[in-house]
Amino acid sequence: MGLLIFLAIFVLIVIWGVSVRNHIVRYFNATRRAWSEVANFERQKVQTLNSLESTLEQYTQFEKSTLEKVTELRQQILNLNLNHADISQLQYIEKLNQDLMKSLNVVVENYPELKADTLYAKMMDDIQEQNENVGAAISIFNRNVEEFNNLIQIFPNNLVNSLTLSKKAIRPFSDAVITQNFDYRPNF
């Protein structure tokens, strides 16, 4: 009879140990998944930033070329000799003027509804949304880290962890810049 009680207690301890070990593995995997979500949202933000950069580069190139046309036209007009009629120079100025007007017409056609600004604003909204998604994913990650760390540090779970998995506590995410600029410091 004593042997049966001993075996029953031993079996219960083994079942309990396996259950604790499985909980540790579950929370560790949940923490890894949560971190993957953080990285995924960051990658999405990088893709949007790349698109934004490309769009702004095109916009800047377009505006730069228009500005260069304006500058060149202005300089050619200033260099025009008023005392001596140079037809070829005037033709060149008129060609520059026509090119500039075409560029300006494109600007007027493309920007009366602020299409470029709308695209830019949409990309900035996308980035803001992705920042919010990253913040939410970081919160989920930190909650999973807390659960996991509690699970492996609480007695007697820490014994099961030490004997079977040897998982180490995971450091939660914190923003050093924000923490540094935050006046409140808890007295842990």
LINWOTA-V230746 format. One record per helix or strand of 2 or more residues. SS is the DSSP state (2 for helix, 1 for strand). FROM is the first residue (numbers start at 1). TO is the last residue. If there is no record, write none. Layout:
# LINWOTA-V230746
ss & from & to
SS & FROM & TO
SS & FROM & TO
This chain:
# LINWOTA-V230746
ss & from & to
2 & 2 & 79
2 & 87 & 111
2 & 115 & 153
2 & 157 & 165
2 & 176 & 181
